[in-house]
Amino acid sequence: RALYDFTAENPSELSFKEDDLLYIQYKQCAGWFVGYLNGQVGLIPENYIQFMKNS
């Protein structure tokens, strides 16, 4: 779940809004995950998300 809005600064990043549910694929490097939202894939900053348990 997104904790804050994030606006991509380059084409490899993914923009999202607070409370969006993001699907994480894997950790890319320190501080960044690769994930997707609404059919788009991109980098997501780790400090902008909160992990949720699957129910």
N, C-alpha and C positions, 0 to 999 in steps of 0.2 A: 504494500500500500504506500502510495506517495505521501510523504509528510508535508511537502511544499510544492509549489509550482516550479517547473524547470523549463527554461527555454534553451534549445540546442544552439550552440555557438559554432558548430561545424556539421557537415553532412553525416558524420558517423555517430552523432549523438541523437538521442530520442527526446523530444519535447513531451511534457505531460503536465497535468494539473493536480493540485492537492486532492487526495482521496481517490485518485485513479488506482485501479488494480492492475499492477504490472506483473508480467510473467517472466521470471528470471530463467535464463538458459544456463549461464555459467559465469564465473568470475573471470574477467578479461585480464586485469592487472590490479595493482594496489589502488583501492578506492573506486574501482569501476566494475560494473557487471554488464553483461550483454543480456538484453531482454526484449520483450515485444509488447506492443499495445496497439489495438485496432489494426492488426495486420502489418504494422511497421516494426522493424527491428533496428536497434541501435544501442549505444552505450548509455548507461544509467549511473549517475553518481551514487556511490554507496551511502553517503550521509544524507541523502534525500528520501530514503526508503525505510520502511519498517517491515520485517518479515512476519508473515501470519501463518498459523498452522492450517494445514488442509483439514477439512472436516469430513 
